[in-house]
Amino acid sequence: MVSFFRYYLISLPFDESNSSSHYFYWYAFLSAARTLQIKLFEAGLPVRGAIDYGKFLVEDTVFAGRCIVKAYQLSNKIEMAACVLSNDAFNNFENNDDEHNRKVVAKTFVEYLVPTKEGDQHMQTVIARPPSATKHSVIHRAVMRAFWGNGKDISQSVRPKIENTKQWLQYLAEGT
């Protein structure tokens, strides 16, 4: 598995022949992606990310693989601060027989109508709810603080991402 958050790459190689630990790896990876996204948001760095599945190589500071490129491309299409699963990643997750573990891990993401540069698309989206954005009354302030964080300006082109992010966090606040 590989995830590309705008300029951050996390990866987790695992033994596909060991199906008993399939969901352990998925849970660990999704938890890391969720934590990274929340911590960056709270630090004033709202990021867009995508998780893909496939063969890749990571050696020191060198990385290569079609799934890395696909995750990068998908993350650049998203028009909100969130992390989505590619179809390949979701299909890999779904194609396992352990029903109990699938249900446990599936609680870490939800299908959502994600705004992209190519139009809205239903995607599996990692549930990353920053502690500062759990109530409707503070979501706007938390999002604005994150987007303005670290002395950044908010240009007109960023405003739709802010609105989309607020809507996503309001959706999560409703109790997903």
Secondary structure, 3 states (H helix, E strand, C coil): CEEEECCEEEECCCCCCCHHHHHHHHHHHHHHHHHHHHHHHHCCCCCCEEEECCCCEEECCEEECHHHHHHHHHHHHECCCCEEECHHHHHHHHCCCCHHHHHHHHCCEEEEEECECCCCEEEEEECCCCHHHCCHHHHHHHHHHHHHHHHCCCCCCCHHHHHHHHHHHHHHHCCC
